[in-house]
Amino acid sequence: MKLYSAPGTCATAMHIALEWIGKPYEVEHLDYAGMKSPEYLKLNPSGVVPTIVDGDLILPEGMAILLYLVDQNPDVEIGPAFGTAERNELHRWLVYLSGTLHPYFWPHFTPMRFTTDEDGHAAVQAASHVLVDKALTQIDTHLEGREWMVGNAKSVADAFLYPMANWAYDLEKPTTKYKNIDRIIRKLAADPAVQKVHKAQGTSARVDLTA
Ligand SMILES: N[C@@H](CCC(=O)N[C@@H](CS)C(=O)NCC(=O)O)C(=O)O
């Protein structure tokens, strides 16, 4: 199994899931040029990370990868089994993270893709921040009184939340203002598997675990 990733990106979630699974895997960290290279575009026509290659399988799209990893590893318990009520909850939150929260960040990171007005980047980013706040507020409300995103156990939904919540620590309304999300990110940041991923990426947890 090989994961194509880039430090600090959404692909961090798939890297965490691979660490939780504990089977041998390889990670290649791509830079921007690598993501747009002809060789990589054959694997992922969008030119983004993540992609996994597992034997003959070439699978782009983070959510599809996470569900593949859950189903291939039923013994590891990184997500509820197919056909259960909790599995529906997992689908719900993976779709929300992948299809709502994640795209809300895009104008923040790449405002030039969302306006042709070179002076309009700050306005586009401000609009992104309003949407990110809306989504993080919904997730924070969901997490009230809960230990994890889905059911009573940690799952790939928490892994998916991790990089996105980390991005928001830099916003004017930082992740610390969403106390339930911040609580879960702190638990994840203390997880040895997550620390191993940070080390492999050359990144650090965004929370101070001694505080
Ligand atoms: N729909 C894709 C989106 C992946 C995506 O946007 N990845 C970002 C990193 S978080 C990326 O590689 N961006 C490079 C670019 O947009 O050029 C998925 O969920 O896997």
The ligand as a Tripos MOL2 file, in Angstrom:
@<TRIPOS>MOLECULE
LIG
   20    19     1     0     0
SMALL
NO_CHARGES

@<TRIPOS>ATOM
      1 N1        -11.7280   16.0070   -3.4500 N.3       1 LIG1
      2 C1        -10.3610   15.7690   -3.0500 C.3       1 LIG1
      3 C2         -9.7320   17.0840   -2.6620 C.3       1 LIG1
      4 C3         -8.3000   16.8950   -2.2080 C.3       1 LIG1
      5 C4         -7.5840   18.2300   -2.0110 C.2       1 LIG1
      6 O1         -8.1390   19.3210   -2.1930 O.2       1 LIG1
      7 N2         -6.3320   18.1220   -1.5930 N.am      1 LIG1
      8 C5         -5.5180   19.3130   -1.4080 C.3       1 LIG1
      9 C6         -4.7050   19.1860   -0.1280 C.3       1 LIG1
     10 S1         -5.7340   19.2760    1.3160 S.3       1 LIG1
     11 C7         -4.5460   19.4440   -2.5540 C.2       1 LIG1
     12 O2         -3.8680   18.4960   -2.8890 O.2       1 LIG1
     13 N3         -4.4800   20.6400   -3.1530 N.am      1 LIG1
     14 C8         -3.5970   20.9270   -4.2570 C.3       1 LIG1
     15 C9         -4.2890   21.8110   -5.2550 C.2       1 LIG1
     16 O3         -5.4780   22.1340   -5.0600 O.co2     1 LIG1
     17 O4         -3.6490   22.1610   -6.2310 O.co2     1 LIG1
     18 C10       -10.3340   14.7860   -1.8760 C.2       1 LIG1
     19 O5        -11.1950   14.8760   -0.9950 O.co2     1 LIG1
     20 O6         -9.4310   13.9260   -1.8460 O.co2     1 LIG1
@<TRIPOS>BOND
     1     1     2 1
     2     2     3 1
     3     2    18 1
     4     3     4 1
     5     4     5 1
     6     5     6 2
     7     5     7 1
     8     7     8 1
     9     8     9 1
    10     8    11 1
    11     9    10 1
    12    11    12 2
    13    11    13 1
    14    13    14 1
    15    14    15 1
    16    15    16 2
    17    15    17 1
    18    18    19 2
    19    18    20 1
@<TRIPOS>SUBSTRUCTURE
     1 LIG1         1 GROUP 0 **** ****
